[in-house]
């Protein structure tokens, strides 16, 4: 989903979430961020 947020701001937020192990970062081509299933509450 596209959000209207500066790229640097979004990167900082994702970096904080990765440090707290809320999201996992995936390096390399096709990399990105994912939320582990155990961190998703229904």
Short mmCIF file of the C-alpha atoms (twelve columns), coordinates in Angstrom:
data_MODEL
# 
_entry.id   MODEL 
# 
loop_
_atom_site.group_PDB 
_atom_site.id 
_atom_site.type_symbol 
_atom_site.label_atom_id 
_atom_site.label_alt_id 
_atom_site.label_comp_id 
_atom_site.label_asym_id 
_atom_site.label_seq_id 
_atom_site.Cartn_x 
_atom_site.Cartn_y 
_atom_site.Cartn_z 
_atom_site.pdbx_PDB_model_num 
ATOM 1  C CA . UNK A 1  0.000  0.000   0.000  1 
ATOM 2  C CA . UNK A 2  1.302  3.432   -0.873 1 
ATOM 3  C CA . UNK A 3  1.516  6.027   1.898  1 
ATOM 4  C CA . UNK A 4  2.375  9.703   1.616  1 
ATOM 5  C CA . UNK A 5  5.408  9.678   3.905  1 
ATOM 6  C CA . UNK A 6  8.980  10.865  3.319  1 
ATOM 7  C CA . UNK A 7  11.273 7.935   2.525  1 
ATOM 8  C CA . UNK A 8  13.795 8.840   5.262  1 
ATOM 9  C CA . UNK A 9  11.053 9.033   7.915  1 
ATOM 10 C CA . UNK A 10 9.628  5.652   6.913  1 
ATOM 11 C CA . UNK A 11 13.127 4.126   6.943  1 
ATOM 12 C CA . UNK A 12 13.752 5.377   10.499 1 
ATOM 13 C CA . UNK A 13 10.447 3.948   11.733 1 
ATOM 14 C CA . UNK A 14 11.176 0.561   10.134 1 
ATOM 15 C CA . UNK A 15 14.702 0.592   11.601 1 
ATOM 16 C CA . UNK A 16 13.290 1.124   15.115 1 
ATOM 17 C CA . UNK A 17 10.718 -1.652  14.623 1 
ATOM 18 C CA . UNK A 18 13.460 -4.016  13.409 1 
ATOM 19 C CA . UNK A 19 15.638 -3.259  16.461 1 
ATOM 20 C CA . UNK A 20 12.691 -4.097  18.725 1 
ATOM 21 C CA . UNK A 21 12.156 -7.294  16.683 1 
ATOM 22 C CA . UNK A 22 8.629  -6.276  15.727 1 
ATOM 23 C CA . UNK A 23 9.498  -6.604  12.030 1 
ATOM 24 C CA . UNK A 24 12.277 -8.543  10.299 1 
ATOM 25 C CA . UNK A 25 14.426 -6.967  7.630  1 
ATOM 26 C CA . UNK A 26 15.352 -8.967  4.547  1 
ATOM 27 C CA . UNK A 27 18.511 -7.877  2.756  1 
ATOM 28 C CA . UNK A 28 19.361 -8.105  -0.928 1 
ATOM 29 C CA . UNK A 29 17.446 -7.962  -4.171 1 
ATOM 30 C CA . UNK A 30 13.747 -8.259  -3.470 1 
ATOM 31 C CA . UNK A 31 14.383 -7.586  0.215  1 
ATOM 32 C CA . UNK A 32 12.243 -5.516  2.496  1 
ATOM 33 C CA . UNK A 33 10.453 -5.906  5.786  1 
ATOM 34 C CA . UNK A 34 8.027  -8.499  7.068  1 
ATOM 35 C CA . UNK A 35 5.999  -8.953  10.223 1 
ATOM 36 C CA . UNK A 36 6.526  -12.408 11.772 1 
ATOM 37 C CA . UNK A 37 3.284  -14.347 12.250 1 
ATOM 38 C CA . UNK A 38 3.791  -14.466 16.027 1 
ATOM 39 C CA . UNK A 39 3.754  -10.632 16.105 1 
ATOM 40 C CA . UNK A 40 0.377  -10.362 14.366 1 
ATOM 41 C CA . UNK A 41 -2.606 -10.145 16.703 1 
ATOM 42 C CA . UNK A 42 -6.056 -10.899 15.342 1 
# 
